[in-house]
Amino acid sequence: MTPPETPKDGSAAQGTRSPAVSVCISDSLTHPLPRPQPDVIAKRRDFLAAARARRQGTKGMMVQGRKRHAYDSVGDGIRMGFTCSKKVGNAVSRNRAKRRLREVARMILPVHGRTGWDYVLIGRAGETADRPFDDLKNDLIYALKKIHGK
């Protein structure tokens, strides 16, 4: 689609605006089957339940995974939570580590995660914020395979 032409009578220069046109490439070309994005864990009891469940450490993060019970009235989707202790650093460092974990989880969990599971990703001091992004993705894939394989 081409942008609209400027009117020949000069009305655009007089303050009359033509409508803006934007063209976006649809995600359906790159991702034919859209996957639902995971929900976020916000309640302390859900973090505590995940802490009592399976866990797998990697160089860039610690992953805790728990299959929800049938009596949990949360739904069937994937849920994820993020945390970083003060050992990671000041607030800026912790937030950067959590942003990186959030993005890795957004990319990996819809593909490698299982529905009906809760995952908590815990940042590591000096590793999560500085580790190459591809290595973080591989760390999460490895941890998920180990958690689901047990």
C-alpha positions in Angstrom: 0.0 0.0 0.0 1.4 3.4 -0.9 0.9 6.5 1.2 -1.7 9.0 0.0 -0.6 11.7 -2.4 -0.6 15.4 -1.4 -3.7 17.1 -2.8 -2.9 19.2 -5.9 -5.0 22.2 -4.7 -2.6 22.7 -1.8 -5.2 22.1 0.9 -2.7 20.2 3.0 -0.5 23.2 3.3 -3.5 25.3 4.5 -4.0 23.3 7.7 -6.3 20.6 6.3 -4.7 17.3 7.2 -5.1 14.1 5.2 -5.5 10.9 7.3 -2.4 9.1 8.4 -1.7 5.7 6.9 0.3 3.0 8.6 1.1 -0.4 7.3 2.0 -3.3 9.7 3.2 -6.7 8.8 0.9 -9.2 10.4 2.4 -11.7 12.9 0.4 -14.4 11.1 3.1 -14.5 8.5 5.8 -15.3 11.0 3.7 -17.3 13.5 0.9 -19.2 11.9 -0.6 -20.5 15.2 -0.7 -17.8 17.8 0.0 -19.2 21.3 -1.5 -17.6 24.4 0.9 -15.7 26.5 1.4 -16.9 30.1 -0.4 -15.2 33.0 1.6 -13.7 35.8 1.7 -15.1 39.4 1.0 -12.3 41.8 0.0 -14.0 45.1 2.5 -15.0 47.8 0.8 -18.3 48.4 1.5 -19.3 44.7 5.2 -18.4 45.1 5.4 -20.5 48.3 3.7 -23.4 46.5 6.2 -23.2 43.7 9.1 -23.1 46.2 8.0 -26.5 47.6 7.8 -28.0 44.1 10.4 -29.1 41.6 13.4 -26.8 40.9 16.3 -26.7 38.5 19.3 -24.4 38.7 21.2 -23.2 35.7 24.1 -20.7 35.4 21.7 -17.8 34.6 18.7 -18.5 36.8 16.9 -20.9 39.1 13.6 -22.3 37.8 10.8 -23.6 40.0 8.0 -25.5 38.4 4.8 -26.9 39.8 1.8 -28.7 38.3 -1.4 -27.1 39.6 -4.0 -29.3 41.2 -7.6 -29.7 39.9 -9.0 -27.8 42.8 -7.0 -24.7 42.0 -9.5 -22.3 40.4 -6.9 -20.5 38.3 -7.5 -22.0 34.9 -5.5 -24.3 32.6 -3.0 -21.8 31.2 0.7 -21.4 32.0 1.5 -19.0 34.8 4.9 -17.4 35.5 6.4 -15.4 38.3 9.7 -13.6 38.7 11.8 -12.7 41.7 15.3 -11.4 42.5 16.8 -11.1 46.0 18.9 -8.2 47.2 21.9 -10.4 46.6 21.5 -9.6 42.9 22.2 -5.9 43.6 20.4 -2.6 43.9 16.9 -1.9 42.6 18.2 -1.1 39.1 20.1 -4.4 38.9 17.2 -6.4 40.2 14.8 -4.8 37.7 17.1 -5.3 34.8 17.5 -9.0 35.7 13.7 -9.4 36.0 13.1 -7.6 32.7 15.5 -10.1 31.0 13.8 -13.0 32.7 10.4 -11.8 31.7 11.4 -11.5 28.1 13.0 -15.0 28.1 9.9 -16.5 29.6 7.6 -14.7 27.1 9.6 -16.3 24.3 10.2 -19.8 25.7 7.3 -20.7 27.9 4.5 -20.8 25.3 6.6 -23.2 23.3 8.3 -25.4 25.9 6.1 -24.9 29.0 3.1 -27.0 29.8 -0.5 -25.9 30.4 -1.6 -26.2 34.0 1.9 -25.4 35.4 3.3 -22.5 37.4 6.9 -21.5 36.8 8.9 -19.1 39.0 12.2 -17.7 37.6 14.7 -16.5 40.1 17.5 -14.2 39.1 21.1 -15.0 40.1 23.6 -12.4 41.4 26.0 -11.3 38.7 24.7 -13.8 36.1 21.2 -13.0 35.0 21.8 -9.4 34.0 25.2 -10.0 32.4 24.7 -13.4 30.6 24.2 -13.3 26.9 20.5 -13.5 26.0 20.7 -16.6 23.8 22.4 -18.4 26.8 19.5 -17.3 29.0 17.1 -18.8 26.6 19.0 -22.1 26.4 19.2 -22.1 30.2 15.4 -21.9 30.5 14.9 -24.6 27.9 17.3 -26.9 29.7 15.7 -26.3 33.1 12.2 -26.9 31.7 13.3 -30.2 30.2 14.8 -31.3 33.6 11.7 -30.2 35.5 9.3 -32.0 33.2 11.5 -35.1 33.0 11.5 -35.8 36.7 
